Amino acid sequence: MVWAVVACVVYFVYGPVVAVILGGLFAVSFIVGFGLRRRAGHSVRCSIYGAVGGVLDKSVAGF
């Protein structure tokens, strides 16, 4: 939800191209986190939850 709000604000302020780039960064971060967790032997469900949590953790680290 945090990323969705940020993407909406970026879309209206800067335009759709920047929002697509932001979404791409989220997707790449999620895929990398998911792959690392699967390689470590976690289940698919655990990998999905961990990847989402990891992306959100790193994206709000500055607050």
PDBQT receptor file of N, H, CA, C and O in Angstrom, charges set to zero:
ATOM      1  N   MET A   1       0.815  -1.183   0.000  1.00  0.00    +0.000 N 
ATOM      2  CA  MET A   1       0.000   0.000   0.000  1.00  0.00    +0.000 C 
ATOM      3  C   MET A   1       0.872   1.265   0.000  1.00  0.00    +0.000 C 
ATOM      4  O   MET A   1       0.539   2.266  -0.634  1.00  0.00    +0.000 OA
ATOM      5  N   VAL A   2       1.979   1.194   0.716  1.00  0.00    +0.000 N 
ATOM      6  H   VAL A   2       2.250   0.380   1.230  1.00  0.00    +0.000 HD
ATOM      7  CA  VAL A   2       2.894   2.340   0.754  1.00  0.00    +0.000 C 
ATOM      8  C   VAL A   2       3.409   2.641  -0.643  1.00  0.00    +0.000 C 
ATOM      9  O   VAL A   2       3.426   3.798  -1.064  1.00  0.00    +0.000 OA
ATOM     10  N   TRP A   3       3.829   1.608  -1.363  1.00  0.00    +0.000 N 
ATOM     11  H   TRP A   3       3.815   0.669  -1.021  1.00  0.00    +0.000 HD
ATOM     12  CA  TRP A   3       4.341   1.802  -2.712  1.00  0.00    +0.000 C 
ATOM     13  C   TRP A   3       3.253   2.280  -3.656  1.00  0.00    +0.000 C 
ATOM     14  O   TRP A   3       3.535   3.064  -4.562  1.00  0.00    +0.000 OA
ATOM     15  N   ALA A   4       2.024   1.833  -3.471  1.00  0.00    +0.000 N 
ATOM     16  H   ALA A   4       1.795   1.196  -2.735  1.00  0.00    +0.000 HD
ATOM     17  CA  ALA A   4       0.925   2.266  -4.334  1.00  0.00    +0.000 C 
ATOM     18  C   ALA A   4       0.651   3.758  -4.159  1.00  0.00    +0.000 C 
ATOM     19  O   ALA A   4       0.426   4.464  -5.142  1.00  0.00    +0.000 OA
ATOM     20  N   VAL A   5       0.667   4.235  -2.930  1.00  0.00    +0.000 N 
ATOM     21  H   VAL A   5       0.849   3.661  -2.132  1.00  0.00    +0.000 HD
ATOM     22  CA  VAL A   5       0.450   5.658  -2.676  1.00  0.00    +0.000 C 
ATOM     23  C   VAL A   5       1.583   6.479  -3.279  1.00  0.00    +0.000 C 
ATOM     24  O   VAL A   5       1.342   7.500  -3.924  1.00  0.00    +0.000 OA
ATOM     25  N   VAL A   6       2.799   6.038  -3.071  1.00  0.00    +0.000 N 
ATOM     26  H   VAL A   6       2.995   5.209  -2.547  1.00  0.00    +0.000 HD
ATOM     27  CA  VAL A   6       3.944   6.757  -3.633  1.00  0.00    +0.000 C 
ATOM     28  C   VAL A   6       3.864   6.775  -5.155  1.00  0.00    +0.000 C 
ATOM     29  O   VAL A   6       4.131   7.807  -5.771  1.00  0.00    +0.000 OA
ATOM     30  N   ALA A   7       3.502   5.657  -5.769  1.00  0.00    +0.000 N 
ATOM     31  H   ALA A   7       3.285   4.818  -5.269  1.00  0.00    +0.000 HD
ATOM     32  CA  ALA A   7       3.389   5.605  -7.228  1.00  0.00    +0.000 C 
ATOM     33  C   ALA A   7       2.290   6.540  -7.735  1.00  0.00    +0.000 C 
ATOM     34  O   ALA A   7       2.463   7.183  -8.770  1.00  0.00    +0.000 OA
ATOM     35  N   CYS A   8       1.179   6.623  -7.032  1.00  0.00    +0.000 N 
ATOM     36  H   CYS A   8       1.039   6.100  -6.191  1.00  0.00    +0.000 HD
ATOM     37  CA  CYS A   8       0.098   7.532  -7.438  1.00  0.00    +0.000 C 
ATOM     38  C   CYS A   8       0.536   8.994  -7.361  1.00  0.00    +0.000 C 
ATOM     39  O   CYS A   8       0.265   9.781  -8.268  1.00  0.00    +0.000 OA
ATOM     40  N   VAL A   9       1.206   9.345  -6.282  1.00  0.00    +0.000 N 
ATOM     41  H   VAL A   9       1.426   8.707  -5.545  1.00  0.00    +0.000 HD
ATOM     42  CA  VAL A   9       1.686  10.722  -6.136  1.00  0.00    +0.000 C 
ATOM     43  C   VAL A   9       2.701  11.049  -7.224  1.00  0.00    +0.000 C 
ATOM     44  O   VAL A   9       2.645  12.122  -7.826  1.00  0.00    +0.000 OA
ATOM     45  N   VAL A  10       3.620  10.137  -7.475  1.00  0.00    +0.000 N 
ATOM     46  H   VAL A  10       3.665   9.266  -6.986  1.00  0.00    +0.000 HD
ATOM     47  CA  VAL A  10       4.632  10.348  -8.511  1.00  0.00    +0.000 C 
ATOM     48  C   VAL A  10       3.972  10.462  -9.880  1.00  0.00    +0.000 C 
ATOM     49  O   VAL A  10       4.394  11.270 -10.707  1.00  0.00    +0.000 OA
ATOM     50  N   TYR A  11       2.943   9.661 -10.123  1.00  0.00    +0.000 N 
ATOM     51  H   TYR A  11       2.600   9.004  -9.451  1.00  0.00    +0.000 HD
ATOM     52  CA  TYR A  11       2.236   9.701 -11.403  1.00  0.00    +0.000 C 
ATOM     53  C   TYR A  11       1.625  11.082 -11.648  1.00  0.00    +0.000 C 
ATOM     54  O   TYR A  11       1.754  11.636 -12.740  1.00  0.00    +0.000 OA
ATOM     55  N   PHE A  12       0.966  11.631 -10.638  1.00  0.00    +0.000 N 
ATOM     56  H   PHE A  12       0.862  11.181  -9.751  1.00  0.00    +0.000 HD
ATOM     57  CA  PHE A  12       0.297  12.921 -10.818  1.00  0.00    +0.000 C 
ATOM     58  C   PHE A  12       1.277  14.094 -10.819  1.00  0.00    +0.000 C 
ATOM     59  O   PHE A  12       1.019  15.107 -11.468  1.00  0.00    +0.000 OA
ATOM     60  N   VAL A  13       2.384  13.974 -10.110  1.00  0.00    +0.000 N 
ATOM     61  H   VAL A  13       2.593  13.151  -9.582  1.00  0.00    +0.000 HD
ATOM     62  CA  VAL A  13       3.335  15.076 -10.031  1.00  0.00    +0.000 C 
ATOM     63  C   VAL A  13       4.311  15.063 -11.207  1.00  0.00    +0.000 C 
ATOM     64  O   VAL A  13       4.541  16.102 -11.827  1.00  0.00    +0.000 OA
ATOM     65  N   TYR A  14       4.885  13.903 -11.520  1.00  0.00    +0.000 N 
ATOM     66  H   TYR A  14       4.698  13.060 -11.017  1.00  0.00    +0.000 HD
ATOM     67  CA  TYR A  14       5.936  13.836 -12.522  1.00  0.00    +0.000 C 
ATOM     68  C   TYR A  14       5.516  13.223 -13.845  1.00  0.00    +0.000 C 
ATOM     69  O   TYR A  14       6.116  13.524 -14.877  1.00  0.00    +0.000 OA
ATOM     70  N   GLY A  15       4.510  12.379 -13.839  1.00  0.00    +0.000 N 
ATOM     71  H   GLY A  15       4.023  12.135 -13.001  1.00  0.00    +0.000 HD
ATOM     72  CA  GLY A  15       4.050  11.759 -15.079  1.00  0.00    +0.000 C 
ATOM     73  C   GLY A  15       4.121  10.248 -15.011  1.00  0.00    +0.000 C 
ATOM     74  O   GLY A  15       4.697   9.680 -14.083  1.00  0.00    +0.000 OA
ATOM     75  N   PRO A  16       3.526   9.600 -16.008  1.00  0.00    +0.000 N 
ATOM     76  CA  PRO A  16       3.436   8.142 -15.971  1.00  0.00    +0.000 C 
ATOM     77  C   PRO A  16       4.769   7.422 -16.159  1.00  0.00    +0.000 C 
ATOM     78  O   PRO A  16       4.936   6.310 -15.657  1.00  0.00    +0.000 OA
ATOM     79  N   VAL A  17       5.706   8.019 -16.859  1.00  0.00    +0.000 N 
ATOM     80  H   VAL A  17       5.570   8.922 -17.267  1.00  0.00    +0.000 HD
ATOM     81  CA  VAL A  17       6.983   7.342 -17.105  1.00  0.00    +0.000 C 
ATOM     82  C   VAL A  17       7.734   7.125 -15.796  1.00  0.00    +0.000 C 
ATOM     83  O   VAL A  17       8.296   6.053 -15.571  1.00  0.00    +0.000 OA
ATOM     84  N   VAL A  18       7.747   8.120 -14.950  1.00  0.00    +0.000 N 
ATOM     85  H   VAL A  18       7.291   8.991 -15.133  1.00  0.00    +0.000 HD
ATOM     86  CA  VAL A  18       8.446   8.008 -13.667  1.00  0.00    +0.000 C 
ATOM     87  C   VAL A  18       7.753   6.989 -12.767  1.00  0.00    +0.000 C 
ATOM     88  O   VAL A  18       8.417   6.262 -12.028  1.00  0.00    +0.000 OA
ATOM     89  N   ALA A  19       6.424   6.931 -12.824  1.00  0.00    +0.000 N 
ATOM     90  H   ALA A  19       5.884   7.522 -13.424  1.00  0.00    +0.000 HD
ATOM     91  CA  ALA A  19       5.689   5.942 -12.025  1.00  0.00    +0.000 C 
ATOM     92  C   ALA A  19       6.000   4.525 -12.502  1.00  0.00    +0.000 C 
ATOM     93  O   ALA A  19       6.107   3.609 -11.687  1.00  0.00    +0.000 OA
ATOM     94  N   VAL A  20       6.144   4.339 -13.802  1.00  0.00    +0.000 N 
ATOM     95  H   VAL A  20       6.057   5.084 -14.464  1.00  0.00    +0.000 HD
ATOM     96  CA  VAL A  20       6.496   3.019 -14.334  1.00  0.00    +0.000 C 
ATOM     97  C   VAL A  20       7.912   2.632 -13.909  1.00  0.00    +0.000 C 
ATOM     98  O   VAL A  20       8.164   1.472 -13.584  1.00  0.00    +0.000 OA
ATOM     99  N   ILE A  21       8.818   3.574 -13.909  1.00  0.00    +0.000 N 
ATOM    100  H   ILE A  21       8.613   4.516 -14.174  1.00  0.00    +0.000 HD
ATOM    101  CA  ILE A  21      10.193   3.300 -13.456  1.00  0.00    +0.000 C 
ATOM    102  C   ILE A  21      10.190   2.917 -11.978  1.00  0.00    +0.000 C 
ATOM    103  O   ILE A  21      10.891   1.988 -11.577  1.00  0.00    +0.000 OA
ATOM    104  N   LEU A  22       9.413   3.621 -11.173  1.00  0.00    +0.000 N 
ATOM    105  H   LEU A  22       8.843   4.376 -11.499  1.00  0.00    +0.000 HD
ATOM    106  CA  LEU A  22       9.307   3.300  -9.744  1.00  0.00    +0.000 C 
ATOM    107  C   LEU A  22       8.728   1.899  -9.545  1.00  0.00    +0.000 C 
ATOM    108  O   LEU A  22       9.215   1.137  -8.709  1.00  0.00    +0.000 OA
ATOM    109  N   GLY A  23       7.696   1.562 -10.306  1.00  0.00    +0.000 N 
ATOM    110  H   GLY A  23       7.300   2.181 -10.985  1.00  0.00    +0.000 HD
ATOM    111  CA  GLY A  23       7.125   0.219 -10.245  1.00  0.00    +0.000 C 
ATOM    112  C   GLY A  23       8.133  -0.842 -10.668  1.00  0.00    +0.000 C 
ATOM    113  O   GLY A  23       8.164  -1.934 -10.100  1.00  0.00    +0.000 OA
ATOM    114  N   GLY A  24       8.948  -0.526 -11.654  1.00  0.00    +0.000 N 
ATOM    115  H   GLY A  24       8.922   0.361 -12.115  1.00  0.00    +0.000 HD
ATOM    116  CA  GLY A  24       9.993  -1.450 -12.085  1.00  0.00    +0.000 C 
ATOM    117  C   GLY A  24      11.037  -1.685 -11.009  1.00  0.00    +0.000 C 
ATOM    118  O   GLY A  24      11.516  -2.806 -10.835  1.00  0.00    +0.000 OA
ATOM    119  N   LEU A  25      11.391  -0.630 -10.286  1.00  0.00    +0.000 N 
ATOM    120  H   LEU A  25      11.003   0.281 -10.427  1.00  0.00    +0.000 HD
ATOM    121  CA  LEU A  25      12.338  -0.792  -9.179  1.00  0.00    +0.000 C 
ATOM    122  C   LEU A  25      11.770  -1.689  -8.090  1.00  0.00    +0.000 C 
ATOM    123  O   LEU A  25      12.476  -2.523  -7.524  1.00  0.00    +0.000 OA
ATOM    124  N   PHE A  26      10.481  -1.506  -7.804  1.00  0.00    +0.000 N 
ATOM    125  H   PHE A  26       9.908  -0.829  -8.264  1.00  0.00    +0.000 HD
ATOM    126  CA  PHE A  26       9.828  -2.376  -6.827  1.00  0.00    +0.000 C 
ATOM    127  C   PHE A  26       9.851  -3.823  -7.310  1.00  0.00    +0.000 C 
ATOM    128  O   PHE A  26      10.163  -4.730  -6.538  1.00  0.00    +0.000 OA
ATOM    129  N   ALA A  27       9.522  -4.043  -8.580  1.00  0.00    +0.000 N 
ATOM    130  H   ALA A  27       9.268  -3.306  -9.207  1.00  0.00    +0.000 HD
ATOM    131  CA  ALA A  27       9.477  -5.401  -9.129  1.00  0.00    +0.000 C 
ATOM    132  C   ALA A  27      10.853  -6.064  -9.093  1.00  0.00    +0.000 C 
ATOM    133  O   ALA A  27      10.970  -7.233  -8.727  1.00  0.00    +0.000 OA
ATOM    134  N   VAL A  28      11.886  -5.324  -9.469  1.00  0.00    +0.000 N 
ATOM    135  H   VAL A  28      11.791  -4.374  -9.766  1.00  0.00    +0.000 HD
ATOM    136  CA  VAL A  28      13.243  -5.884  -9.457  1.00  0.00    +0.000 C 
ATOM    137  C   VAL A  28      13.662  -6.223  -8.026  1.00  0.00    +0.000 C 
ATOM    138  O   VAL A  28      14.239  -7.283  -7.781  1.00  0.00    +0.000 OA
ATOM    139  N   SER A  29      13.376  -5.333  -7.091  1.00  0.00    +0.000 N 
ATOM    140  H   SER A  29      12.907  -4.473  -7.289  1.00  0.00    +0.000 HD
ATOM    141  CA  SER A  29      13.725  -5.601  -5.693  1.00  0.00    +0.000 C 
ATOM    142  C   SER A  29      12.984  -6.822  -5.163  1.00  0.00    +0.000 C 
ATOM    143  O   SER A  29      13.560  -7.639  -4.444  1.00  0.00    +0.000 OA
ATOM    144  N   PHE A  30      11.708  -6.945  -5.519  1.00  0.00    +0.000 N 
ATOM    145  H   PHE A  30      11.241  -6.282  -6.103  1.00  0.00    +0.000 HD
ATOM    146  CA  PHE A  30      10.919  -8.092  -5.090  1.00  0.00    +0.000 C 
ATOM    147  C   PHE A  30      11.468  -9.386  -5.677  1.00  0.00    +0.000 C 
ATOM    148  O   PHE A  30      11.608 -10.376  -4.959  1.00  0.00    +0.000 OA
ATOM    149  N   ILE A  31      11.781  -9.393  -6.968  1.00  0.00    +0.000 N 
ATOM    150  H   ILE A  31      11.668  -8.589  -7.551  1.00  0.00    +0.000 HD
ATOM    151  CA  ILE A  31      12.279 -10.607  -7.632  1.00  0.00    +0.000 C 
ATOM    152  C   ILE A  31      13.620 -11.040  -7.048  1.00  0.00    +0.000 C 
ATOM    153  O   ILE A  31      13.846 -12.230  -6.825  1.00  0.00    +0.000 OA
ATOM    154  N   VAL A  32      14.500 -10.090  -6.802  1.00  0.00    +0.000 N 
ATOM    155  H   VAL A  32      14.316  -9.124  -6.983  1.00  0.00    +0.000 HD
ATOM    156  CA  VAL A  32      15.803 -10.427  -6.225  1.00  0.00    +0.000 C 
ATOM    157  C   VAL A  32      15.626 -10.998  -4.814  1.00  0.00    +0.000 C 
ATOM    158  O   VAL A  32      16.238 -12.011  -4.475  1.00  0.00    +0.000 OA
ATOM    159  N   GLY A  33      14.791 -10.349  -3.990  1.00  0.00    +0.000 N 
ATOM    160  H   GLY A  33      14.294  -9.526  -4.265  1.00  0.00    +0.000 HD
ATOM    161  CA  GLY A  33      14.551 -10.853  -2.637  1.00  0.00    +0.000 C 
ATOM    162  C   GLY A  33      13.912 -12.230  -2.640  1.00  0.00    +0.000 C 
ATOM    163  O   GLY A  33      14.277 -13.091  -1.839  1.00  0.00    +0.000 OA
ATOM    164  N   PHE A  34      12.958 -12.439  -3.538  1.00  0.00    +0.000 N 
ATOM    165  H   PHE A  34      12.662 -11.739  -4.188  1.00  0.00    +0.000 HD
ATOM    166  CA  PHE A  34      12.301 -13.743  -3.648  1.00  0.00    +0.000 C 
ATOM    167  C   PHE A  34      13.310 -14.813  -4.055  1.00  0.00    +0.000 C 
ATOM    168  O   PHE A  34      13.330 -15.898  -3.475  1.00  0.00    +0.000 OA
ATOM    169  N   GLY A  35      14.140 -14.515  -5.043  1.00  0.00    +0.000 N 
ATOM    170  H   GLY A  35      14.123 -13.634  -5.514  1.00  0.00    +0.000 HD
ATOM    171  CA  GLY A  35      15.139 -15.482  -5.502  1.00  0.00    +0.000 C 
ATOM    172  C   GLY A  35      16.145 -15.841  -4.424  1.00  0.00    +0.000 C 
ATOM    173  O   GLY A  35      16.510 -17.006  -4.270  1.00  0.00    +0.000 OA
ATOM    174  N   LEU A  36      16.589 -14.847  -3.683  1.00  0.00    +0.000 N 
ATOM    175  H   LEU A  36      16.293 -13.900  -3.808  1.00  0.00    +0.000 HD
ATOM    176  CA  LEU A  36      17.556 -15.113  -2.614  1.00  0.00    +0.000 C 
ATOM    177  C   LEU A  36      16.951 -15.989  -1.522  1.00  0.00    +0.000 C 
ATOM    178  O   LEU A  36      17.621 -16.872  -0.986  1.00  0.00    +0.000 OA
ATOM    179  N   ARG A  37      15.693 -15.746  -1.196  1.00  0.00    +0.000 N 
ATOM    180  H   ARG A  37      15.148 -15.029  -1.631  1.00  0.00    +0.000 HD
ATOM    181  CA  ARG A  37      15.042 -16.560  -0.166  1.00  0.00    +0.000 C 
ATOM    182  C   ARG A  37      14.777 -17.978  -0.645  1.00  0.00    +0.000 C 
ATOM    183  O   ARG A  37      14.907 -18.926   0.129  1.00  0.00    +0.000 OA
ATOM    184  N   ARG A  38      14.407 -18.135  -1.907  1.00  0.00    +0.000 N 
ATOM    185  H   ARG A  38      14.301 -17.364  -2.535  1.00  0.00    +0.000 HD
ATOM    186  CA  ARG A  38      14.185 -19.485  -2.442  1.00  0.00    +0.000 C 
ATOM    187  C   ARG A  38      15.499 -20.260  -2.489  1.00  0.00    +0.000 C 
ATOM    188  O   ARG A  38      15.530 -21.454  -2.194  1.00  0.00    +0.000 OA
ATOM    189  N   ARG A  39      16.572 -19.587  -2.857  1.00  0.00    +0.000 N 
ATOM    190  H   ARG A  39      16.547 -18.617  -3.097  1.00  0.00    +0.000 HD
ATOM    191  CA  ARG A  39      17.882 -20.234  -2.910  1.00  0.00    +0.000 C 
ATOM    192  C   ARG A  39      18.333 -20.659  -1.520  1.00  0.00    +0.000 C 
ATOM    193  O   ARG A  39      19.066 -21.637  -1.375  1.00  0.00    +0.000 OA
ATOM    194  N   ALA A  40      17.898 -19.929  -0.496  1.00  0.00    +0.000 N 
ATOM    195  H   ALA A  40      17.302 -19.135  -0.613  1.00  0.00    +0.000 HD
ATOM    196  CA  ALA A  40      18.256 -20.265   0.882  1.00  0.00    +0.000 C 
ATOM    197  C   ALA A  40      17.414 -21.411   1.432  1.00  0.00    +0.000 C 
ATOM    198  O   ALA A  40      17.658 -21.882   2.543  1.00  0.00    +0.000 OA
ATOM    199  N   GLY A  41      16.425 -21.862   0.664  1.00  0.00    +0.000 N 
ATOM    200  H   GLY A  41      16.227 -21.479  -0.239  1.00  0.00    +0.000 HD
ATOM    201  CA  GLY A  41      15.642 -23.016   1.076  1.00  0.00    +0.000 C 
ATOM    202  C   GLY A  41      14.312 -22.712   1.732  1.00  0.00    +0.000 C 
ATOM    203  O   GLY A  41      13.691 -23.607   2.306  1.00  0.00    +0.000 OA
ATOM    204  N   HIS A  42      13.858 -21.468   1.659  1.00  0.00    +0.000 N 
ATOM    205  H   HIS A  42      14.362 -20.742   1.193  1.00  0.00    +0.000 HD
ATOM    206  CA  HIS A  42      12.563 -21.112   2.235  1.00  0.00    +0.000 C 
ATOM    207  C   HIS A  42      11.436 -21.582   1.321  1.00  0.00    +0.000 C 
ATOM    208  O   HIS A  42      11.642 -21.797   0.126  1.00  0.00    +0.000 OA
ATOM    209  N   SER A  43      10.245 -21.740   1.893  1.00  0.00    +0.000 N 
ATOM    210  H   SER A  43      10.078 -21.565   2.864  1.00  0.00    +0.000 HD
ATOM    211  CA  SER A  43       9.086 -22.116   1.092  1.00  0.00    +0.000 C 
ATOM    212  C   SER A  43       8.665 -20.936   0.208  1.00  0.00    +0.000 C 
ATOM    213  O   SER A  43       9.123 -19.809   0.397  1.00  0.00    +0.000 OA
ATOM    214  N   VAL A  44       7.788 -21.216  -0.756  1.00  0.00    +0.000 N 
ATOM    215  H   VAL A  44       7.416 -22.131  -0.910  1.00  0.00    +0.000 HD
ATOM    216  CA  VAL A  44       7.329 -20.167  -1.660  1.00  0.00    +0.000 C 
ATOM    217  C   VAL A  44       6.582 -19.082  -0.884  1.00  0.00    +0.000 C 
ATOM    218  O   VAL A  44       6.807 -17.891  -1.097  1.00  0.00    +0.000 OA
ATOM    219  N   ARG A  45       5.693 -19.502   0.016  1.00  0.00    +0.000 N 
ATOM    220  H   ARG A  45       5.510 -20.470   0.189  1.00  0.00    +0.000 HD
ATOM    221  CA  ARG A  45       4.928 -18.536   0.793  1.00  0.00    +0.000 C 
ATOM    222  C   ARG A  45       5.835 -17.673   1.664  1.00  0.00    +0.000 C 
ATOM    223  O   ARG A  45       5.663 -16.456   1.730  1.00  0.00    +0.000 OA
ATOM    224  N   CYS A  46       6.775 -18.286   2.314  1.00  0.00    +0.000 N 
ATOM    225  H   CYS A  46       6.914 -19.275   2.261  1.00  0.00    +0.000 HD
ATOM    226  CA  CYS A  46       7.723 -17.550   3.151  1.00  0.00    +0.000 C 
ATOM    227  C   CYS A  46       8.565 -16.600   2.296  1.00  0.00    +0.000 C 
ATOM    228  O   CYS A  46       8.870 -15.485   2.719  1.00  0.00    +0.000 OA
ATOM    229  N   SER A  47       8.934 -17.038   1.109  1.00  0.00    +0.000 N 
ATOM    230  H   SER A  47       8.686 -17.943   0.765  1.00  0.00    +0.000 HD
ATOM    231  CA  SER A  47       9.737 -16.199   0.221  1.00  0.00    +0.000 C 
ATOM    232  C   SER A  47       8.957 -14.978  -0.247  1.00  0.00    +0.000 C 
ATOM    233  O   SER A  47       9.515 -13.884  -0.339  1.00  0.00    +0.000 OA
ATOM    234  N   ILE A  48       7.663 -15.156  -0.546  1.00  0.00    +0.000 N 
ATOM    235  H   ILE A  48       7.210 -16.044  -0.471  1.00  0.00    +0.000 HD
ATOM    236  CA  ILE A  48       6.845 -14.023  -0.976  1.00  0.00    +0.000 C 
ATOM    237  C   ILE A  48       6.703 -13.016   0.153  1.00  0.00    +0.000 C 
ATOM    238  O   ILE A  48       6.929 -11.821  -0.036  1.00  0.00    +0.000 OA
ATOM    239  N   TYR A  49       6.326 -13.505   1.328  1.00  0.00    +0.000 N 
ATOM    240  H   TYR A  49       6.142 -14.476   1.482  1.00  0.00    +0.000 HD
ATOM    241  CA  TYR A  49       6.160 -12.593   2.475  1.00  0.00    +0.000 C 
ATOM    242  C   TYR A  49       7.476 -11.910   2.823  1.00  0.00    +0.000 C 
ATOM    243  O   TYR A  49       7.493 -10.711   3.102  1.00  0.00    +0.000 OA
ATOM    244  N   GLY A  50       8.562 -12.646   2.810  1.00  0.00    +0.000 N 
ATOM    245  H   GLY A  50       8.548 -13.620   2.583  1.00  0.00    +0.000 HD
ATOM    246  CA  GLY A  50       9.863 -12.076   3.136  1.00  0.00    +0.000 C 
ATOM    247  C   GLY A  50      10.327 -11.060   2.117  1.00  0.00    +0.000 C 
ATOM    248  O   GLY A  50      10.921 -10.044   2.479  1.00  0.00    +0.000 OA
ATOM    249  N   ALA A  51      10.063 -11.321   0.835  1.00  0.00    +0.000 N 
ATOM    250  H   ALA A  51       9.581 -12.146   0.541  1.00  0.00    +0.000 HD
ATOM    251  CA  ALA A  51      10.466 -10.387  -0.207  1.00  0.00    +0.000 C 
ATOM    252  C   ALA A  51       9.687  -9.082  -0.096  1.00  0.00    +0.000 C 
ATOM    253  O   ALA A  51      10.268  -8.005  -0.229  1.00  0.00    +0.000 OA
ATOM    254  N   VAL A  52       8.394  -9.161   0.144  1.00  0.00    +0.000 N 
ATOM    255  H   VAL A  52       7.922 -10.035   0.252  1.00  0.00    +0.000 HD
ATOM    256  CA  VAL A  52       7.586  -7.943   0.308  1.00  0.00    +0.000 C 
ATOM    257  C   VAL A  52       8.037  -7.175   1.549  1.00  0.00    +0.000 C 
ATOM    258  O   VAL A  52       8.190  -5.954   1.511  1.00  0.00    +0.000 OA
ATOM    259  N   GLY A  53       8.246  -7.894   2.637  1.00  0.00    +0.000 N 
ATOM    260  H   GLY A  53       8.122  -8.885   2.668  1.00  0.00    +0.000 HD
ATOM    261  CA  GLY A  53       8.711  -7.253   3.857  1.00  0.00    +0.000 C 
ATOM    262  C   GLY A  53      10.079  -6.609   3.702  1.00  0.00    +0.000 C 
ATOM    263  O   GLY A  53      10.322  -5.519   4.220  1.00  0.00    +0.000 OA
ATOM    264  N   GLY A  54      10.966  -7.280   2.991  1.00  0.00    +0.000 N 
ATOM    265  H   GLY A  54      10.768  -8.165   2.569  1.00  0.00    +0.000 HD
ATOM    266  CA  GLY A  54      12.291  -6.740   2.761  1.00  0.00    +0.000 C 
ATOM    267  C   GLY A  54      12.273  -5.469   1.922  1.00  0.00    +0.000 C 
ATOM    268  O   GLY A  54      13.002  -4.520   2.210  1.00  0.00    +0.000 OA
ATOM    269  N   VAL A  55      11.443  -5.451   0.889  1.00  0.00    +0.000 N 
ATOM    270  H   VAL A  55      10.851  -6.223   0.655  1.00  0.00    +0.000 HD
ATOM    271  CA  VAL A  55      11.320  -4.270   0.042  1.00  0.00    +0.000 C 
ATOM    272  C   VAL A  55      10.748  -3.098   0.850  1.00  0.00    +0.000 C 
ATOM    273  O   VAL A  55      11.254  -1.979   0.770  1.00  0.00    +0.000 OA
ATOM    274  N   LEU A  56       9.704  -3.360   1.616  1.00  0.00    +0.000 N 
ATOM    275  H   LEU A  56       9.293  -4.269   1.680  1.00  0.00    +0.000 HD
ATOM    276  CA  LEU A  56       9.111  -2.288   2.424  1.00  0.00    +0.000 C 
ATOM    277  C   LEU A  56      10.070  -1.808   3.509  1.00  0.00    +0.000 C 
ATOM    278  O   LEU A  56      10.139  -0.614   3.801  1.00  0.00    +0.000 OA
ATOM    279  N   ASP A  57      10.806  -2.740   4.101  1.00  0.00    +0.000 N 
ATOM    280  H   ASP A  57      10.750  -3.710   3.863  1.00  0.00    +0.000 HD
ATOM    281  CA  ASP A  57      11.763  -2.383   5.149  1.00  0.00    +0.000 C 
ATOM    282  C   ASP A  57      12.838  -1.446   4.596  1.00  0.00    +0.000 C 
ATOM    283  O   ASP A  57      13.167  -0.431   5.210  1.00  0.00    +0.000 OA
ATOM    284  N   LYS A  58      13.373  -1.798   3.439  1.00  0.00    +0.000 N 
ATOM    285  H   LYS A  58      13.105  -2.622   2.940  1.00  0.00    +0.000 HD
ATOM    286  CA  LYS A  58      14.440  -0.976   2.855  1.00  0.00    +0.000 C 
ATOM    287  C   LYS A  58      13.911   0.334   2.293  1.00  0.00    +0.000 C 
ATOM    288  O   LYS A  58      14.641   1.325   2.254  1.00  0.00    +0.000 OA
ATOM    289  N   SER A  59      12.649   0.359   1.854  1.00  0.00    +0.000 N 
ATOM    290  H   SER A  59      12.056  -0.446   1.885  1.00  0.00    +0.000 HD
ATOM    291  CA  SER A  59      12.126   1.589   1.252  1.00  0.00    +0.000 C 
ATOM    292  C   SER A  59      11.739   2.633   2.283  1.00  0.00    +0.000 C 
ATOM    293  O   SER A  59      11.724   3.820   1.957  1.00  0.00    +0.000 OA
ATOM    294  N   VAL A  60      11.428   2.249   3.500  1.00  0.00    +0.000 N 
ATOM    295  H   VAL A  60      11.440   1.285   3.764  1.00  0.00    +0.000 HD
ATOM    296  CA  VAL A  60      11.068   3.206   4.539  1.00  0.00    +0.000 C 
ATOM    297  C   VAL A  60      12.172   3.350   5.589  1.00  0.00    +0.000 C 
ATOM    298  O   VAL A  60      11.923   3.861   6.681  1.00  0.00    +0.000 OA
ATOM    299  N   ALA A  61      13.367   2.913   5.273  1.00  0.00    +0.000 N 
ATOM    300  H   ALA A  61      13.570   2.498   4.386  1.00  0.00    +0.000 HD
ATOM    301  CA  ALA A  61      14.467   2.951   6.234  1.00  0.00    +0.000 C 
ATOM    302  C   ALA A  61      14.852   4.386   6.599  1.00  0.00    +0.000 C 
ATOM    303  O   ALA A  61      15.359   4.627   7.694  1.00  0.00    +0.000 OA
ATOM    304  N   GLY A  62      14.620   5.332   5.703  1.00  0.00    +0.000 N 
ATOM    305  H   GLY A  62      14.208   5.136   4.813  1.00  0.00    +0.000 HD
ATOM    306  CA  GLY A  62      14.996   6.714   5.958  1.00  0.00    +0.000 C 
ATOM    307  C   GLY A  62      14.032   7.465   6.865  1.00  0.00    +0.000 C 
ATOM    308  O   GLY A  62      14.353   8.554   7.340  1.00  0.00    +0.000 OA
ATOM    309  N   PHE A  63      12.858   6.901   7.110  1.00  0.00    +0.000 N 
ATOM    310  H   PHE A  63      12.596   6.016   6.724  1.00  0.00    +0.000 HD
ATOM    311  CA  PHE A  63      11.868   7.615   7.916  1.00  0.00    +0.000 C 
ATOM    312  C   PHE A  63      12.177   7.394   9.352  1.00  0.00    +0.000 C 
ATOM    313  O   PHE A  63      11.470   7.905  10.222  1.00  0.00    +0.000 OA
TER     314      PHE A  63
